[in-house]
Amino acid sequence: MSSRAGEASSPFRTDPLDRSAVAAVALITLFTVALATSQLTAAKVLALPLPFALPVVGPEITLPGAALAYALTFLASDCYAELYGRRATQVVVNVAFLANFLVLALVWSTLAAPGVDPEVSAAFQTALGPAANVVVGSLLAYVVSQNWDVFVFHAIRDRTGERMLWLRNLASTATSQALDTVIFVGVAFYAAPILLGVGSPLPGSVLLGLGIGQYLLKLAIAVLDTPVVYLVVGTVRNRTP
């Protein structure tokens, strides 16, 4: 294809600042950056203090560092789903799933390559070396929860049209994050250690606290990001002629 033909099919051919095209690129970029970041930060376990103790959870929420970045993928996918439709969003979700393997391959190849300074190499291995149980849990949780998010979002949209964006944003994210949390915690910290022999499975009480803590934070982010979804969608749709 000639460069001129390529320009003719480009979404930027008439306006290099076309809001719809810029938003599509920006949302896909946010989705993939947040997803890659979540892969690289999964090894660090966070302990976020609470102003008061909660039943089961206690005085702090314990969760993987990936949870914060990963929550942004649902913000990006819900905005993208509202603006560009179900099929386009499923393509983004599933291509990004394959990109997970590219991220892991690049990280593993860097860790495997000989380093000049053994201390730096050891630090890289500690910080970036993903455990097999975390990788299996995160990949399985991703492919199930993200596709469920797209399904629920559009199932509600088919019934409400463009109205009640807040409902489909909250319902799709709340249910998909619940699936994501159950699958990730159950596989990474219980099933995979038993089946793969990587580490020891966590006790049931610890699994429950870890899962509830993660989900509460994810649910809070889903509520807080609803105005952002409205802002992004409204900005793209309210284009000046």
N, C-alpha and C positions, 0 to 999 in steps of 0.2 A: 504494500500500500504506500502511495506517495505521501510525503509530508503534508501536501495540500489537502489530500483526501482525509488524512488524519485530523487536520484542523477543522475540516467541514463537519466532522462527526463529534468534535469536542464540545462538552457542555459550556465551555468558556468562549466559544467562537464569536458570540455577539457581545458579551459583556464579561471582561476578565474578573469582575467582582460580583457576578451573578450570585445572589444569596443562596439559592437552592443548591447550586453546584459547590460553592464554598462550604456550606453546611454539611453536605454529604462527605466531602473530603475530611473536614474537621472532625466529624463524629466518628468516622472510620478510624482516623488517626488516634482520637481519644480512646476508642475501644481497644485498639491493638497495643497502644502504649501502656494503658492500665493493665491489660492482660499480661503483657511481658513483664511489667513491674511486679505483678502479683506472683509470677513464677520465681522471680529473683529474691523476693522478700519473704517467701513462705517459711524459710528456716527459722526466722526470728519469732519467738513467742512473746507477745505483748501482754502486759498486765496493766489495765487501765483502772485507776481507783474510782470508786463511786462515792457520792456524797452520803450514802446510807447503804447498809447491807441488804441484799435481797435473798429470799429463800433459795436454797440450792446453789446459787451463784456466789453468795458471800459479799465481802466488801469491795471486790474488784472483778472486772471482766477479763478473763484470760482468752486470748485468741491469737491465731497466726498473724504476722505482720501483713500477709497477703490480703487479709479481709478488707482493709481500708482501700487499697487500690482496686481490688476486685469489685467492690461495690460500685465503682464508677463505670464498670462495663454495663451494668444494668441501666444506669442513667443514659449512657450513650445509645444502647440498643433500643430503649423505649422511645427516645427522641427520633431515632432513625426509623423505627417501625411506624410511628405516627406519620412521618413525613414521606416515606418512600415505599411503604407497604410490606406485606408479609414475606413475599418471595425474596425481595432484595435483602431483607434483614436476615433471613435464613442463610443466604449466601454468605453474608458477612460473618455470621456466627460459625458456620461450618468451615469456611476458609481459615478463619482465625484459629479454629481447633487444630487444623493441620499446621498452622504457623507455630503452635505450641511446641511441636516436635522439632522445628527448626531452631527455636530458642534453646531448647534442651540440648540439641546436637552441638550448637555453637558453644554453649557453656561447658559441656562435657569435653569438647575438643580442646578448649582453652585450658581446662584443668588437667587434661592428660598430657599436654605439651610440656616438655622440660623447662623449668624456670631457672633463672640465674641465681636468685636468692631463695634458699629453702624456706626461710621464715615467711617471706611474702607468699610463696606457693602454698604453704600450710594455712596461712590466713585466708587465702582465696578458697581453698578446699573447705575450710570450716564455714565460711560465709555463704559460698555459692554452691557447694556440693549438695545437690538435692537428694534426699533419702528416697529410696524406691517406694516406700509406703506413702509418702507425701505426694510423689509424682502420680502414682496410680490413683490415689484418692482424689486429687485435684482434677485430673483429666476426666475421670468418670463423672465427677460432680459437675464439671463444666458442661460436658456434652448433653447431659440430661437436663440440668437446670436452665441453661440458656435456650434450648429448644422449647422447653415448657414455657418459659417466659414469653417467647414469640407467639406460641399457640394461644395462651390465655389472653394476652394483650389483644390479639385480633379476634378471638372468640367474643370478647366483650365489645370490641369496636364494631363488629358486624351487627350488634344489637343496638348500639347507641349512636352510631355514626360518629361525627366529630364532637358530639357532646360528651361531657363527663370524662374528660381526659384524666382527671385526678383518680377516678375509679379504676380505670384499666392500668394506670401506672402503679397504683398501690397494690391492687389485687395481683397483677402479674408478678411484680417484684417480691411481694410478701410471700406468695406461694413458692415461687422459684427459689428464693433465698432459703426457705425452709427445706426444700428438697436438697439444695446445694449443701446446707449445713449438715443434714442427717447423713447424706452420702459421704461427704468428705470426712467428717469425724468418725463415722462408723467404719469406713474402709481404711483410712490412714492410720487410725489409732487402735483399731480392734481387729478387723478382718485381715488386712494385709500383714500385720505382725504374726498372726496365726498361720496364714496360708503361705507367706513368703519367708517367714522366719526372720524378719527384720525388726529387731527390738522386741519388747514385751507389750502385750495388749494392756491398755489402761483399764483400771477398775470401772465398773458401771457408774458409780457416783461421780467419778472424775469426768467420764465421757458426758454425762448428763450436764454437769456444770459447764464444761467446755462448750457443748452444743448450745445451751440456753444463752450463755454469755455472748457467743458469736451472733446468734440470731437476734438478740435484743439490739445489738449495735447496728446490724444490717437493717433491721426494721426502722430504727431511728433515722438512719441515713435515707431510707426510702421515703419517709415522711418529709424530711427536710429538703430532699431534692425535687419534690413535686413542683414548687414554684420555679425552679430552674428549668424543668421540662416545659412548663407553660411559657417561660421567657424565650427559650430556644425556638419552640414551635411557632409562637406568635411572631417572633422576629423574622423567621423565614417566610411565613405565610402572608404577612402584611407588607408585601412588596409594593413599592411605588411604581406606577405604570411608566 
